[in-house]
Amino acid sequence: MLGDEERTAVLEVLESRSLFRYYGPRLLGKVAQFEEELARNIGTEHAVATSSGTAALRCCLAALGIGCGDEVIVPAFTFIATVNAVVTAGAVPVFAEIDETLGLDPQDVAAKASARTAAIVVVHLENVPCDLGPLVAIADQLRVPLIEDAAQAMGTSYRGRKVGSIGVAGAFSLQLEKNVTSGEGGALVTSDERLYLRAARYQDQGGQFVTSHMGERGRELDDPFVGENLRMGELAGAIAGVQLGKLPGLLERLRSSRQRLAQAIGPVEGMTERRVPDPDGEGGSSISWFLPNPRIAREFSRALRAEGVPCAQMYGGKPVYANPAVLERRTASQKGGPWHCAEHPTTVEYRMGLCPVTEELVGRSLTVPVGPSWTQLDCDQAAEAVHKVAGALL
Ligand SMILES: Cc1ncc(COP(=O)(O)O)c(C=O)c1O
């Protein structure tokens, strides 16, 4: 929720006339403060604010030096940004199956790994952290860095540790629908000093301002490379800082709404709940189920919406590679790009049926989002609608 505190913080920045994060007539350092608070909140040494979650992922990949000739394992079910970040880095995304957690299946990650695998990106969908224990074990076994795409899960945790702090780096989105928002924005977190310095450099055209701003920090800053402008501005930083302070309260309200809804619905024959690896750490923004087949899932979704309950099949119940840009391996330029690189020819191909387990699971999935202000009455009414539709369709 945006309110008076955000308004005050924005006005403060406007009055300072210092809207750029690295200099200005009276720089307040709102982005830098947000970075410090985020790192403290997540439990990492460092954070780098960015212009979006996609930008944060780009910085993570750039910090790891990932590019041409590399493969990056990503889940077959995620938002397109996870894939776009890999492709725009110049690397080839390799899709691995998800399991009934809607997160990566560790065994399929191992099966999809090759000598070219340069990173694994896990995605914590809808505030539910993946089963990171086995995924970290596989990454360690393969000696490949694990990046957490925690765009949808800021503040959630897995076995007592906040997501973003478990892999070598984690990326958050601050887009409008996220737990902490500045409309658009993002951030990455890491405890690896070298990755931090490289990411900070990358988001600032390779270190245009960041090198003079914190030039004493380390040798890597003397080692220039080409970057992009993925910087966050002070207005966004001011809002993000206030929003971050509201995160614990938001998660508490979401968790109690979700608990109330789950209790009101109870177990329903024919509806199998998504497996939540660590129920204590999840963010509580939705409940997902698997229904007997895709037809029933689609009908269930329609009928429940007609009853006034918001629900949907996440990403249309389709794997991310169903997106024509990915399926047909199209980049902005057909002359280069990871799939058309003469120097690093790839045999990786995409087609429907590529990850059959994922396609089967997501085709019959259904998600009901839960709001932080849902009352007991809201939950009871939604549960009644679920039972009514289940009675008719299952
Ligand atoms: C899983 C996932 N990764 C990455 C992103 C990208 O974040 P942004 O929209 O801030 O670029 C999103 C945004 O919704 C997302 O859901």
Ligand as a Chemical Component Dictionary entry (heavy atoms), coordinates in Angstrom:
data_LIG
# 
_chem_comp.id                   LIG 
_chem_comp.type                 NON-POLYMER 
_chem_comp.pdbx_formal_charge   0 
_chem_comp.three_letter_code    LIG 
# 
loop_
_chem_comp_atom.comp_id 
_chem_comp_atom.atom_id 
_chem_comp_atom.alt_atom_id 
_chem_comp_atom.type_symbol 
_chem_comp_atom.charge 
_chem_comp_atom.model_Cartn_x 
_chem_comp_atom.model_Cartn_y 
_chem_comp_atom.model_Cartn_z 
_chem_comp_atom.pdbx_ordinal 
LIG C1 C1 C 0 9.814  -14.602 -11.901 1  
LIG C2 C2 C 0 10.112 -13.216 -12.387 2  
LIG N1 N1 N 0 11.353 -12.909 -12.779 3  
LIG C3 C3 C 0 11.678 -11.682 -13.204 4  
LIG C4 C4 C 0 10.749 -10.679 -13.256 5  
LIG C5 C5 C 0 11.141 -9.364  -13.817 6  
LIG O1 O1 O 0 10.889 -8.282  -13.005 7  
LIG P1 P1 P 0 10.617 -6.833  -13.643 8  
LIG O2 O2 O 0 9.249  -6.848  -14.218 9  
LIG O3 O3 O 0 10.771 -5.904  -12.486 10 
LIG O4 O4 O 0 11.662 -6.631  -14.688 11 
LIG C6 C6 C 0 9.423  -10.935 -12.848 12 
LIG C7 C7 C 0 8.408  -9.874  -12.887 13 
LIG O5 O5 O 0 7.234  -10.107 -12.768 14 
LIG C8 C8 C 0 9.108  -12.236 -12.422 15 
LIG O6 O6 O 0 7.860  -12.537 -12.026 16 
# 
loop_
_chem_comp_bond.comp_id 
_chem_comp_bond.atom_id_1 
_chem_comp_bond.atom_id_2 
_chem_comp_bond.value_order 
_chem_comp_bond.pdbx_ordinal 
LIG C1 C2 SING 1  
LIG C2 N1 SING 2  
LIG C2 C8 DOUB 3  
LIG N1 C3 DOUB 4  
LIG C3 C4 SING 5  
LIG C4 C5 SING 6  
LIG C4 C6 DOUB 7  
LIG C5 O1 SING 8  
LIG O1 P1 SING 9  
LIG P1 O2 DOUB 10 
LIG P1 O3 SING 11 
LIG P1 O4 SING 12 
LIG C6 C7 SING 13 
LIG C6 C8 SING 14 
LIG C7 O5 DOUB 15 
LIG C8 O6 SING 16 
# 
